[in-house]
Amino acid sequence: MTAAPLGWLGIVRLGLVQAAIGAVVVLTTSTLNRVMIVEYGLPAALPGALVALHYGIQFLRPRFGHGSDVGRARTPWIIGGMAVLAAGGIAAAGATALMGTHPAAGTVLAIQAFIMIGIGVGAAGTSLLVLLASRVAPARTPGAATLVWMMMFAGFGITATLAGKLLDPYSGARLIAVASLVAVVALLVATLAVWGMERGAVAPPATAKVPFRDALAEVWNEPSSRRFTLFVFVAMLAYSAQELILEPFAGALFAMTPGQTTQLAGMQHGGSLLGMIVVAVAGARAARRGGSLGGWTIGGCVIAAFMLLTLAVRGVSGTLGAALPIGVSYAVLGLGNGIFAASAIGRMMLMVDAGHPGRRGTRMGLWGAAQAIGFCIGDLLGTGAVDVARAAWGAAAPAYATVFAADAAIFLAAALIARRIGASAPATPNRATRRDTQAVAQLAVGDD
């Protein structure tokens, strides 16, 4: 018997898993980062390298997805991944506390902890998205993608706020206690949320136990999967390259205080939230009419590229100041980011079925790996490029303008790639359920 598609309550349950993942990750990427630099006076490059390591290790996502394909169940991989992530989060806090007295030993332990964090995020996150894609009706996909993404950010915000209050006054022991509390609660929430979600659902199609390398090669040889992998990498590269330089840009060129640049960041994130909501509402209407999310993905990339160009021009000449205040520029840039991010996730959920039905996990894992590697390289490339350009130009304004212009070009390249996705999707794919057929039919209409 085929389980009915998930209602909104079921989608929220799976969103809780994403929020739990975000709750553990935010401590490692923000709180521990600050403690290493401020409390212990360690080089900023150390937490940066550890965060890059956790992204880089997620190149294993296709392997995790393949494992869930062969096992024909996603729940064990989600719960198992959350357990590894929780253990890694606790170990990372312990390693950070140890750095206060034994920096070398703490660093060695932190490397192992961040490897565990990358493995946990990759294993749990990949199977979660596949499960969500397989249980959500096509018309609800845009809204589901937005909701789950927003719940991840809710996990970020709630955890950062509560943990910040619990950490004062700071001590290494308190850091470990808070991180342990967050990790245990996140694991329990995720386990309860996903428990029984696959009961009564059609299991993933039986898959011959082909070697992982052969399964990955098969997915890579699907033109639509390969193009989408390239799109995800390029788009995430552009997205992450801008993130770490937007606030320094406003501070360096316009003498804004930290509080003022934080407000700009808030306007940017508010714009992103609005973009996601727009995709959820308009995308659902398009899905009911047989349309797709392709146009929204392209449009979001183009909006982001245009706003980066306006920031580049403003930085050099200031001519856009009167007509387009900098706060509006940041908000509209966030709008473009939110539109392309939410529509790309929704498109990913639809496209996971566009090929061999027994390779869903491998396919999703390939895209997740492209996203993680794009983030990793973008974080390093954005800040590094500003330093190189500043040395070349001898001034901050042309340096930021050069990097923003290059980032805009990368966004436009992503839009061109997105335009070609779906052109070579299989015309008559084998499907296990009526929902799968509907999803692929949706994907084929208006995608180019």
Protein Blocks (a to p, Z undefined) as FASTA:
>chain_A
ZZddddfklmmmmmmmmmmmmmmmmmmmmmmmmmmmmmnopafklmmmmmmmmmmmmmmm
mmmmmmmmmnopaklmmmmmmmmmmmmmmmmmmmmmmmmmmmmlmmmmmmmmmmmmmmmm
mmmmmmmmmmmmmmpcfklmmmmmmmmmmmmmmmmmmmmmmmmmmmpccdfklmmmmmmm
mmmmmmmmmmmmmgoklgopacddddddddfklmmmmmmmpmklmmmmmmmmmmmmmmmm
mmmmmmmmmmmmnopafklmmmmmmmmmmmmmmmmmmmmmmmmmmmmnopafklmmmmmm
mmmmmmmmmmmmmmmnommmmmmcfklmmmmmmmmmmmmmmmmmmmmmmmmmnccfklmm
mmmmmmmmmmmmmmmmmmmmmmmmmmmmmmmnopaklmmmmmmmmmmmmmmmmmmmmmmg
ojlgcfbbcdfbfklmmmmmmmmgokZZ
